[in-house]
Amino acid sequence: MRLATWNVNSIRARVTRTVEFCVREHIDVLARRRARPEPVERRGDRQP
C-alpha cells in the first residue's frame, strides 16, 4: 500500500494535478491537510 500526505491551500484549484500525481505514483491513500496561515500571519503583523 502506498500512502502520500499533502498540505494544500486549495484542493479544487489543484485537483487535476493531484489526480495525475496519484495515478503516476500509484498512490492508494492520499491524506491532505488544509494549510492555513494563522490570523497573525495573514495580516502580516508580528506578535511581540
PQR file of N, CA, C, O and H, with PARSE charges and radii, in Angstrom:
ATOM      1  N   MET A   1       0.843  -1.172   0.000 -0.4000 1.5000
ATOM      2  CA  MET A   1       0.000   0.000   0.000 -0.0000 2.0000
ATOM      3  C   MET A   1       0.891   1.238   0.000  0.5500 1.7000
ATOM      4  O   MET A   1       1.863   1.321   0.751 -0.5500 1.4000
ATOM      5  N   ARG A   2       0.544   2.195  -0.853 -0.4000 1.5000
ATOM      6  CA  ARG A   2       1.312   3.445  -0.944 -0.0000 2.0000
ATOM      7  C   ARG A   2       0.471   4.580  -0.381  0.5500 1.7000
ATOM      8  O   ARG A   2      -0.704   4.735  -0.713 -0.5500 1.4000
ATOM      9  H   ARG A   2      -0.245   2.127  -1.463  0.4000 1.0000
ATOM     10  N   LEU A   3       1.105   5.369   0.479 -0.4000 1.5000
ATOM     11  CA  LEU A   3       0.452   6.454   1.187 -0.0000 2.0000
ATOM     12  C   LEU A   3       1.185   7.754   0.885  0.5500 1.7000
ATOM     13  O   LEU A   3       2.415   7.785   0.848 -0.5500 1.4000
ATOM     14  H   LEU A   3       2.059   5.243   0.749  0.4000 1.0000
ATOM     15  N   ALA A   4       0.429   8.829   0.669 -0.4000 1.5000
ATOM     16  CA  ALA A   4       1.030  10.145   0.451 -0.0000 2.0000
ATOM     17  C   ALA A   4       0.289  11.154   1.318  0.5500 1.7000
ATOM     18  O   ALA A   4      -0.906  11.007   1.576 -0.5500 1.4000
ATOM     19  H   ALA A   4      -0.571   8.805   0.699  0.4000 1.0000
ATOM     20  N   THR A   5       1.008  12.178   1.765 -0.4000 1.5000
ATOM     21  CA  THR A   5       0.391  13.274   2.510 -0.0000 2.0000
ATOM     22  C   THR A   5       0.678  14.580   1.787  0.5500 1.7000
ATOM     23  O   THR A   5       1.674  14.702   1.074 -0.5500 1.4000
ATOM     24  H   THR A   5       1.978  12.298   1.556  0.4000 1.0000
ATOM     25  N   TRP A   6      -0.203  15.551   1.977 -0.4000 1.5000
ATOM     26  CA  TRP A   6      -0.051  16.818   1.272 -0.0000 2.0000
ATOM     27  C   TRP A   6      -0.723  17.928   2.052  0.5500 1.7000
ATOM     28  O   TRP A   6      -1.892  17.813   2.421 -0.5500 1.4000
ATOM     29  H   TRP A   6      -1.012  15.452   2.556  0.4000 1.0000
ATOM     30  N   ASN A   7       0.007  19.000   2.303 -0.4000 1.5000
ATOM     31  CA  ASN A   7      -0.573  20.231   2.858 -0.0000 2.0000
ATOM     32  C   ASN A   7      -0.926  21.104   1.663  0.5500 1.7000
ATOM     33  O   ASN A   7      -0.066  21.400   0.833 -0.5500 1.4000
ATOM     34  H   ASN A   7       0.956  19.093   2.003  0.4000 1.0000
ATOM     35  N   VAL A   8      -2.167  21.512   1.572 -0.4000 1.5000
ATOM     36  CA  VAL A   8      -2.629  22.229   0.390 -0.0000 2.0000
ATOM     37  C   VAL A   8      -3.578  23.350   0.784  0.5500 1.7000
ATOM     38  O   VAL A   8      -4.365  23.203   1.719 -0.5500 1.4000
ATOM     39  H   VAL A   8      -2.865  21.272   2.246  0.4000 1.0000
ATOM     40  N   ASN A   9      -3.507  24.468   0.073 -0.4000 1.5000
ATOM     41  CA  ASN A   9      -4.407  25.589   0.329 -0.0000 2.0000
ATOM     42  C   ASN A   9      -5.729  25.427  -0.402  0.5500 1.7000
ATOM     43  O   ASN A   9      -6.780  25.695   0.180 -0.5500 1.4000
ATOM     44  H   ASN A   9      -2.868  24.588  -0.687  0.4000 1.0000
ATOM     45  N   SER A  10      -5.711  25.005  -1.637 -0.4000 1.5000
ATOM     46  CA  SER A  10      -6.936  24.906  -2.425 -0.0000 2.0000
ATOM     47  C   SER A  10      -6.905  23.639  -3.270  0.5500 1.7000
ATOM     48  O   SER A  10      -6.330  23.623  -4.358 -0.5500 1.4000
ATOM     49  H   SER A  10      -4.857  24.788  -2.110  0.4000 1.0000
ATOM     50  N   ILE A  11      -7.524  22.586  -2.766 -0.4000 1.5000
ATOM     51  CA  ILE A  11      -7.545  21.319  -3.497 -0.0000 2.0000
ATOM     52  C   ILE A  11      -8.306  21.462  -4.815  0.5500 1.7000
ATOM     53  O   ILE A  11      -7.959  20.817  -5.804 -0.5500 1.4000
ATOM     54  H   ILE A  11      -7.992  22.599  -1.882  0.4000 1.0000
ATOM     55  N   ARG A  12      -9.327  22.290  -4.833 -0.4000 1.5000
ATOM     56  CA  ARG A  12     -10.112  22.460  -6.071 -0.0000 2.0000
ATOM     57  C   ARG A  12      -9.257  23.001  -7.209  0.5500 1.7000
ATOM     58  O   ARG A  12      -9.408  22.582  -8.357 -0.5500 1.4000
ATOM     59  H   ARG A  12      -9.609  22.813  -4.029  0.4000 1.0000
ATOM     60  N   ALA A  13      -8.375  23.915  -6.899 -0.4000 1.5000
ATOM     61  CA  ALA A  13      -7.518  24.510  -7.925 -0.0000 2.0000
ATOM     62  C   ALA A  13      -6.452  23.533  -8.413  0.5500 1.7000
ATOM     63  O   ALA A  13      -5.878  23.724  -9.485 -0.5500 1.4000
ATOM     64  H   ALA A  13      -8.252  24.255  -5.966  0.4000 1.0000
ATOM     65  N   ARG A  14      -6.187  22.485  -7.628 -0.4000 1.5000
ATOM     66  CA  ARG A  14      -5.111  21.550  -7.971 -0.0000 2.0000
ATOM     67  C   ARG A  14      -5.595  20.125  -8.175  0.5500 1.7000
ATOM     68  O   ARG A  14      -4.795  19.189  -8.169 -0.5500 1.4000
ATOM     69  H   ARG A  14      -6.653  22.330  -6.757  0.4000 1.0000
ATOM     70  N   VAL A  15      -6.894  19.952  -8.356 -0.4000 1.5000
ATOM     71  CA  VAL A  15      -7.442  18.596  -8.429 -0.0000 2.0000
ATOM     72  C   VAL A  15      -6.865  17.795  -9.594  0.5500 1.7000
ATOM     73  O   VAL A  15      -6.566  16.612  -9.427 -0.5500 1.4000
ATOM     74  H   VAL A  15      -7.544  20.712  -8.361  0.4000 1.0000
ATOM     75  N   THR A  16      -6.705  18.390 -10.737 -0.4000 1.5000
ATOM     76  CA  THR A  16      -6.151  17.676 -11.890 -0.0000 2.0000
ATOM     77  C   THR A  16      -4.729  17.219 -11.604  0.5500 1.7000
ATOM     78  O   THR A  16      -4.375  16.067 -11.854 -0.5500 1.4000
ATOM     79  H   THR A  16      -6.948  19.351 -10.872  0.4000 1.0000
ATOM     80  N   ARG A  17      -3.929  18.117 -11.084 -0.4000 1.5000
ATOM     81  CA  ARG A  17      -2.536  17.782 -10.759 -0.0000 2.0000
ATOM     82  C   ARG A  17      -2.459  16.713  -9.667  0.5500 1.7000
ATOM     83  O   ARG A  17      -1.588  15.843  -9.698 -0.5500 1.4000
ATOM     84  H   ARG A  17      -4.217  19.053 -10.881  0.4000 1.0000
ATOM     85  N   THR A  18      -3.367  16.788  -8.718 -0.4000 1.5000
ATOM     86  CA  THR A  18      -3.401  15.812  -7.624 -0.0000 2.0000
ATOM     87  C   THR A  18      -3.732  14.421  -8.143  0.5500 1.7000
ATOM     88  O   THR A  18      -3.074  13.445  -7.784 -0.5500 1.4000
ATOM     89  H   THR A  18      -4.074  17.495  -8.693  0.4000 1.0000
ATOM     90  N   VAL A  19      -4.745  14.334  -8.982 -0.4000 1.5000
ATOM     91  CA  VAL A  19      -5.143  13.039  -9.546 -0.0000 2.0000
ATOM     92  C   VAL A  19      -4.016  12.475 -10.405  0.5500 1.7000
ATOM     93  O   VAL A  19      -3.705  11.287 -10.316 -0.5500 1.4000
ATOM     94  H   VAL A  19      -5.279  15.128  -9.275  0.4000 1.0000
ATOM     95  N   GLU A  20      -3.407  13.309 -11.229 -0.4000 1.5000
ATOM     96  CA  GLU A  20      -2.293  12.859 -12.068 -0.0000 2.0000
ATOM     97  C   GLU A  20      -1.149  12.312 -11.215  0.5500 1.7000
ATOM     98  O   GLU A  20      -0.559  11.283 -11.544 -0.5500 1.4000
ATOM     99  H   GLU A  20      -3.660  14.274 -11.302  0.4000 1.0000
ATOM    100  N   PHE A  21      -0.841  13.003 -10.125 -0.4000 1.5000
ATOM    101  CA  PHE A  21       0.213  12.542  -9.227 -0.0000 2.0000
ATOM    102  C   PHE A  21      -0.137  11.183  -8.625  0.5500 1.7000
ATOM    103  O   PHE A  21       0.697  10.279  -8.597 -0.5500 1.4000
ATOM    104  H   PHE A  21      -1.320  13.839  -9.858  0.4000 1.0000
ATOM    105  N   CYS A  22      -1.368  11.044  -8.145 -0.4000 1.5000
ATOM    106  CA  CYS A  22      -1.785   9.788  -7.512 -0.0000 2.0000
ATOM    107  C   CYS A  22      -1.747   8.619  -8.497  0.5500 1.7000
ATOM    108  O   CYS A  22      -1.352   7.510  -8.136 -0.5500 1.4000
ATOM    109  H   CYS A  22      -2.046  11.779  -8.167  0.4000 1.0000
ATOM    110  N   VAL A  23      -2.150   8.866  -9.717 -0.4000 1.5000
ATOM    111  CA  VAL A  23      -2.123   7.812 -10.739 -0.0000 2.0000
ATOM    112  C   VAL A  23      -0.684   7.470 -11.106  0.5500 1.7000
ATOM    113  O   VAL A  23      -0.302   6.301 -11.156 -0.5500 1.4000
ATOM    114  H   VAL A  23      -2.471   9.767 -10.011  0.4000 1.0000
ATOM    115  N   ARG A  24       0.108   8.510 -11.363 -0.4000 1.5000
ATOM    116  CA  ARG A  24       1.504   8.295 -11.775 -0.0000 2.0000
ATOM    117  C   ARG A  24       2.311   7.554 -10.709  0.5500 1.7000
ATOM    118  O   ARG A  24       3.127   6.690 -11.030 -0.5500 1.4000
ATOM    119  H   ARG A  24      -0.202   9.459 -11.322  0.4000 1.0000
ATOM    120  N   GLU A  25       2.080   7.894  -9.444 -0.4000 1.5000
ATOM    121  CA  GLU A  25       2.860   7.313  -8.344 -0.0000 2.0000
ATOM    122  C   GLU A  25       2.180   6.097  -7.711  0.5500 1.7000
ATOM    123  O   GLU A  25       2.689   5.534  -6.742 -0.5500 1.4000
ATOM    124  H   GLU A  25       1.417   8.596  -9.182  0.4000 1.0000
ATOM    125  N   HIS A  26       1.039   5.698  -8.255 -0.4000 1.5000
ATOM    126  CA  HIS A  26       0.288   4.533  -7.756 -0.0000 2.0000
ATOM    127  C   HIS A  26      -0.061   4.688  -6.267  0.5500 1.7000
ATOM    128  O   HIS A  26       0.146   3.776  -5.467 -0.5500 1.4000
ATOM    129  H   HIS A  26       0.626   6.155  -9.043  0.4000 1.0000
ATOM    130  N   ILE A  27      -0.587   5.852  -5.924 -0.4000 1.5000
ATOM    131  CA  ILE A  27      -0.955   6.150  -4.537 -0.0000 2.0000
ATOM    132  C   ILE A  27      -2.296   5.500  -4.222  0.5500 1.7000
ATOM    133  O   ILE A  27      -3.263   5.659  -4.967 -0.5500 1.4000
ATOM    134  H   ILE A  27      -0.755   6.594  -6.574  0.4000 1.0000
ATOM    135  N   ASP A  28      -2.347   4.763  -3.105 -0.4000 1.5000
ATOM    136  CA  ASP A  28      -3.582   4.125  -2.652 -0.0000 2.0000
ATOM    137  C   ASP A  28      -4.376   5.027  -1.711  0.5500 1.7000
ATOM    138  O   ASP A  28      -5.607   5.044  -1.744 -0.5500 1.4000
ATOM    139  H   ASP A  28      -1.562   4.634  -2.499  0.4000 1.0000
ATOM    140  N   VAL A  29      -3.657   5.778  -0.869 -0.4000 1.5000
ATOM    141  CA  VAL A  29      -4.305   6.641   0.119 -0.0000 2.0000
ATOM    142  C   VAL A  29      -3.638   8.009   0.064  0.5500 1.7000
ATOM    143  O   VAL A  29      -2.414   8.116   0.142 -0.5500 1.4000
ATOM    144  H   VAL A  29      -2.657   5.764  -0.842  0.4000 1.0000
ATOM    145  N   LEU A  30      -4.453   9.056  -0.071 -0.4000 1.5000
ATOM    146  CA  LEU A  30      -3.948  10.427  -0.048 -0.0000 2.0000
ATOM    147  C   LEU A  30      -4.545  11.126   1.168  0.5500 1.7000
ATOM    148  O   LEU A  30      -5.760  11.300   1.261 -0.5500 1.4000
ATOM    149  H   LEU A  30      -5.447   8.969  -0.134  0.4000 1.0000
ATOM    150  N   ALA A  31      -3.685  11.524   2.095 -0.4000 1.5000
ATOM    151  CA  ALA A  31      -4.116  12.277   3.273 -0.0000 2.0000
ATOM    152  C   ALA A  31      -3.766  13.728   3.021  0.5500 1.7000
ATOM    153  O   ALA A  31      -2.610  14.053   2.752 -0.5500 1.4000
ATOM    154  H   ALA A  31      -2.698  11.382   2.019  0.4000 1.0000
ATOM    155  N   ARG A  32      -4.745  14.593   3.106 -0.4000 1.5000
ATOM    156  CA  ARG A  32      -4.454  16.006   2.867 -0.0000 2.0000
ATOM    157  C   ARG A  32      -4.846  16.819   4.083  0.5500 1.7000
ATOM    158  O   ARG A  32      -5.723  16.442   4.861 -0.5500 1.4000
ATOM    159  H   ARG A  32      -5.684  14.329   3.325  0.4000 1.0000
ATOM    160  N   ARG A  33      -4.173  17.941   4.219 -0.4000 1.5000
ATOM    161  CA  ARG A  33      -4.440  18.862   5.302 -0.0000 2.0000
ATOM    162  C   ARG A  33      -4.521  20.240   4.707  0.5500 1.7000
ATOM    163  O   ARG A  33      -3.675  20.634   3.905 -0.5500 1.4000
ATOM    164  H   ARG A  33      -3.461  18.247   3.587  0.4000 1.0000
ATOM    165  N   ARG A  34      -5.525  20.964   5.094 -0.4000 1.5000
ATOM    166  CA  ARG A  34      -5.652  22.322   4.589 -0.0000 2.0000
ATOM    167  C   ARG A  34      -4.629  23.195   5.290  0.5500 1.7000
ATOM    168  O   ARG A  34      -4.698  23.402   6.502 -0.5500 1.4000
ATOM    169  H   ARG A  34      -6.212  20.644   5.747  0.4000 1.0000
ATOM    170  N   ALA A  35      -3.694  23.698   4.530 -0.4000 1.5000
ATOM    171  CA  ALA A  35      -2.661  24.583   5.069 -0.0000 2.0000
ATOM    172  C   ALA A  35      -3.231  25.988   5.138  0.5500 1.7000
ATOM    173  O   ALA A  35      -3.555  26.596   4.118 -0.5500 1.4000
ATOM    174  H   ALA A  35      -3.638  23.530   3.546  0.4000 1.0000
ATOM    175  N   ARG A  36      -3.347  26.485   6.336 -0.4000 1.5000
ATOM    176  CA  ARG A  36      -3.975  27.785   6.522 -0.0000 2.0000
ATOM    177  C   ARG A  36      -3.095  28.623   7.453  0.5500 1.7000
ATOM    178  O   ARG A  36      -2.748  28.178   8.548 -0.5500 1.4000
ATOM    179  H   ARG A  36      -3.084  25.992   7.165  0.4000 1.0000
ATOM    180  N   PRO A  37      -2.740  29.821   7.025 -0.5600 1.5000
ATOM    181  CA  PRO A  37      -1.888  30.649   7.893  0.2800 2.0000
ATOM    182  C   PRO A  37      -2.652  31.095   9.138  0.5500 1.7000
ATOM    183  O   PRO A  37      -3.875  31.234   9.115 -0.5500 1.4000
ATOM    184  N   GLU A  38      -1.929  31.309  10.197 -0.4000 1.5000
ATOM    185  CA  GLU A  38      -2.524  31.854  11.416 -0.0000 2.0000
ATOM    186  C   GLU A  38      -3.001  33.275  11.123  0.5500 1.7000
ATOM    187  O   GLU A  38      -2.445  33.932  10.242 -0.5500 1.4000
ATOM    188  H   GLU A  38      -0.935  31.196  10.216  0.4000 1.0000
ATOM    189  N   PRO A  39      -4.014  33.764  11.836 -0.5600 1.5000
ATOM    190  CA  PRO A  39      -4.518  35.131  11.593  0.2800 2.0000
ATOM    191  C   PRO A  39      -3.416  36.183  11.637  0.5500 1.7000
ATOM    192  O   PRO A  39      -3.451  37.144  10.868 -0.5500 1.4000
ATOM    193  N   VAL A  40      -2.450  36.019  12.517 -0.4000 1.5000
ATOM    194  CA  VAL A  40      -1.356  36.983  12.611 -0.0000 2.0000
ATOM    195  C   VAL A  40      -0.540  36.980  11.331  0.5500 1.7000
ATOM    196  O   VAL A  40      -0.155  38.042  10.843 -0.5500 1.4000
ATOM    197  H   VAL A  40      -2.422  35.239  13.142  0.4000 1.0000
ATOM    198  N   GLU A  41      -0.269  35.804  10.779 -0.4000 1.5000
ATOM    199  CA  GLU A  41       0.499  35.703   9.537 -0.0000 2.0000
ATOM    200  C   GLU A  41      -0.261  36.297   8.367  0.5500 1.7000
ATOM    201  O   GLU A  41       0.337  36.919   7.489 -0.5500 1.4000
ATOM    202  H   GLU A  41      -0.582  34.941  11.175  0.4000 1.0000
ATOM    203  N   ARG A  42      -1.577  36.111   8.346 -0.4000 1.5000
ATOM    204  CA  ARG A  42      -2.385  36.632   7.249 -0.0000 2.0000
ATOM    205  C   ARG A  42      -2.324  38.144   7.185  0.5500 1.7000
ATOM    206  O   ARG A  42      -2.252  38.718   6.098 -0.5500 1.4000
ATOM    207  H   ARG A  42      -2.063  35.606   9.060  0.4000 1.0000
ATOM    208  N   ARG A  43      -2.352  38.796   8.336 -0.4000 1.5000
ATOM    209  CA  ARG A  43      -2.348  40.255   8.373 -0.0000 2.0000
ATOM    210  C   ARG A  43      -0.951  40.818   8.190  0.5500 1.7000
ATOM    211  O   ARG A  43      -0.784  42.005   7.909 -0.5500 1.4000
ATOM    212  H   ARG A  43      -2.411  38.330   9.219  0.4000 1.0000
ATOM    213  N   GLY A  44       0.038  39.978   8.347 -0.4000 1.5000
ATOM    214  CA  GLY A  44       1.401  40.453   8.243 -0.0000 2.0000
ATOM    215  C   GLY A  44       1.910  41.054   9.544  0.5500 1.7000
ATOM    216  O   GLY A  44       3.017  41.591   9.594 -0.5500 1.4000
ATOM    217  H   GLY A  44      -0.098  39.014   8.576  0.4000 1.0000
ATOM    218  N   ASP A  45       1.097  40.964  10.606 -0.4000 1.5000
ATOM    219  CA  ASP A  45       1.512  41.504  11.905 -0.0000 2.0000
ATOM    220  C   ASP A  45       2.472  40.536  12.575  0.5500 1.7000
ATOM    221  O   ASP A  45       2.549  39.358  12.223 -0.5500 1.4000
ATOM    222  H   ASP A  45       0.198  40.528  10.566  0.4000 1.0000
ATOM    223  N   ARG A  46       3.184  41.050  13.526 -0.4000 1.5000
ATOM    224  CA  ARG A  46       4.075  40.204  14.328 -0.0000 2.0000
ATOM    225  C   ARG A  46       3.666  40.312  15.777  0.5500 1.7000
ATOM    226  O   ARG A  46       3.276  41.372  16.267 -0.5500 1.4000
ATOM    227  H   ARG A  46       3.121  42.007  13.812  0.4000 1.0000
ATOM    228  N   GLN A  47       3.767  39.184  16.443 -0.4000 1.5000
ATOM    229  CA  GLN A  47       3.467  39.172  17.874 -0.0000 2.0000
ATOM    230  C   GLN A  47       4.688  39.669  18.629  0.5500 1.7000
ATOM    231  O   GLN A  47       5.817  39.330  18.272 -0.5500 1.4000
ATOM    232  H   GLN A  47       4.084  38.323  16.045  0.4000 1.0000
ATOM    233  N   PRO A  48       4.478  40.464  19.666 -0.5600 1.5000
ATOM    234  CA  PRO A  48       5.625  40.931  20.461  0.2800 2.0000
ATOM    235  C   PRO A  48       6.289  39.812  21.208  0.5500 1.7000
ATOM    236  O   PRO A  48       7.267  40.041  21.921 -0.5500 1.4000
TER
END
